Amino acid sequence: MVNCIKNTLIIGASLNPQRYSYKATIKLIEKKIKVFLVGKKRGKIKGFNVYDKFPKIKNIDTISIYIKPKNQSCYTDEIIDLSPRRIIFNPGTENPALFNKFTLNGIACENSCTLVLLSTNQY
């Protein structure tokens, strides 16, 4: 049996409806994908908590990154410990050094757009 769990962690979640991370969160929820959210400000998006620190979670399939490369390294160890199936570096978040580090740790990485993947059924 194929594992169909697509639990997704969004790093850089925003409470601002104009931000792409917010739009991606809404799209994931609409597609019945469970989301875990980490952002600068705590709050809720459609009933899902936005944490300002990395939550203690398990069984993450995908991590979708929406923060600039200079702000990503503080999450490196936690991401590796989570051992997700893949990491999506959304436009503007591309980070070749972390891409390579995660790949060497057995995590598939792609420079892509979560919203595009969702809208074209490639998620």
Secondary structure, DSSP 8 states (H G I E B T S, - for coil): -------EEEET--S-TTSHHHHHHHHHHHTT--EEEE-SS-EEETTEEEESS--------EEEE-S-GGGTGGGHHHHHHH--SEEEE-TT---HHHHHHHHHTT-EEEE--HHHHHHTT--
